[in-house]
Amino acid sequence: GNAACSARFSPAKTGAASARQEARARGPRDAVCALNTLQTNASALEQVRRERGNPQLQLQAMKAFLQRSGLEVEDLDCLNIIHVTGTKGKGSTCAFTEQILRNYGFRTGFYSSPHLVQVRERIRINGQPISKELFTKYFWQVYGRLDETKDAHGGTMPAYFRFLTILAFHVFLQEKVDLAVIEVGIGGAYDCTNIIRKPWVCGVSSLGIDHTSILGDTMEKIAWQKGGIFKPGVPAFTVKQPEGPMAVLMERAREIGCPLSVCPDLEEYQVEAHPLHLGLAGQHQHSNASLALQLSQSWLQRRFYSDNKKLRCTLLGSDDLVSCDPHSGVKDTEWPGRTQTLFHGPITYYLDGAHTTRSMLACVRWFREAAAQQEHAAGVPAVRVLLFNATGERDCAALLKILVPCYFDFAVFCPNITEAMASSSADQQNFNVTLEGVLTRCLDNQNSWKNLTGQEVEPSSGLLIPGSLPLVAGQRRTETLVFPCILSALRWITQGRDPVLDGPGQSSAPIPASVVAKAEPLREAAAIHVLITGSLHLVGGVLKHLEPSTAA
């Protein structure tokens, strides 16, 4: 158990006095800025390129970085880990699982990605992002240890995600959590979280096509990668999958020696003959909740079997779990940026970070139902606005095609830049893209939307910033616009009707009068429904403005 682990584990030492002084002298913003250098660190990027052709090197490198930080792989056994992979829904599954077990009174750790507003969100204790003070303290401990050993290792530092994974392990061990829910970054077999040797239980959420350049271009290849988190003798659960990927998962489990079970439909869980109520909206959350209930049940069985206790639980009629209602956990779960609705006066924001075809189909189903219910309840029609962006290798045209049947009155595109002065949000900086690149992509998305909706594509007609790329573009009377940042887009969409967007210190580019004129329907509308989707980074940038407390 954890007591023995706590006695054996000793926190990483920064070693050099200068590193300790640095930790005291520098605040959380300095830590985030130092972290961001790992996005562009030449040696880290070269290492990633070198390992791409030999994925086994990725795990070897991760283990070496972990050791340099002061931990051994064996130390992670103390965390009683629940390891979860999947293409869509793995974050929501983790959120359900963490909430269920926290409701039992356990001290939980939860590592997820990406963050929406602040990087601290990725590392949670008892459901809350670690404080700025804890983040700063542990960041400089780990960074200092890695920095002082880099000269003996060819000057290498771990890349961004690797560092955060190592940091999460340190935080959970030093904060003595009872369990850690760990969400895989990309794939499974060669993901840096897969240095975990002995998780207590593993889960696979719904599979789909994503990250094809890394994981492969078929569902079967992707399933092989996801099944890489299975461990000998460790129970694993999966939601129902298409026949081909399911066969691959079963074969992987057989080869590894892992007992793999398929989760039942959520309808099979009953609370006093009533269906379960979920804290996360959308039909697609049902399979995530079912997986979370199975993961929680398996973890609890091991926990209380180890403690020689025999207590009761209502879940699946089992006789040997604890006496607590796990269904309250799925009801209480909150997971921002996923099927989330915010009501700001006449404006309703619908936020969902869907970025694959399957998750976008689920998003559209949720939005159409929720928006229709809201219109019916209000008794007035609403102007519908799409705010969209997508990143990486996603097929934007395919995602936009799924959105067309929502009948938006306006389609607005912007990059994942929170405001005109990007330096004001170090947590949301991405040094791996160029401004010209992201704006060009927005214009491509605008043209895709016009093609999909039968509009003529004409040369760009407006410049929001003189001398730059055409940022607000399109023919006269068009219903599509491109803005240079999230705040500019939100201010145009809301037309001064959401006071939270007019706070002090927020910087957005001035909007030409011709573009302002296009917003007349928005100024006159009794209600405005805005769907923000395509990227969790976009959703996070929007939340920074709509809920300023998240950025405090």
Buried (B, 14 or more C-beta within 10 A) or exposed (E): EBEEBEEEBEEBEBBEEEBBEBBEEBEBEBBBBBBBEBBEBEBBBEBBEEBEEEBEBBBEBBBBBBEBBBBEBEBBBBBBBBBBBBBBBBBBBBBBBBBBBBBBEBBBBBBBBBBBBBBBBBBBBEBEBBEBEBBBBBBBBBBBBBBBBBEEBEEBBBBBBBBBBBBBBBBBBBBBBBBBBBBBBBBBBBBBBBBBEBBBBBBBBBBBBBBEEBBBEBBBBBBBBBBBBBBEEBBBBBBEBEEEBBEBBBBBBEEBEBBBEBBBEBEEBEBEEEEBEBBBBBEBBBBBBBBBBBBBBBBBBBBBEEEEEEEEBBBBEEEEBBEBBBBBBBBBBEBBBBBBBBEBEBBBBBBBBBBBBBBBBBBBBBBBEBBEEBBEEEEEEBBBBBBBBBBEEBBBBBBBBBBBEBEBBBBBBBBBBBBBBBEBBBBBBBEEBEEEEBBBBBBBBBBBBBBBBEBEBEEBEBBBBEEEBBBBBBBEEBBBBBBBBBBBBBBBBBBEBBEBBEEEEBEBBEBEEEBEEBBEBBEEBEBBBBBBBBBBBBBBBBBBBBBBEBBE
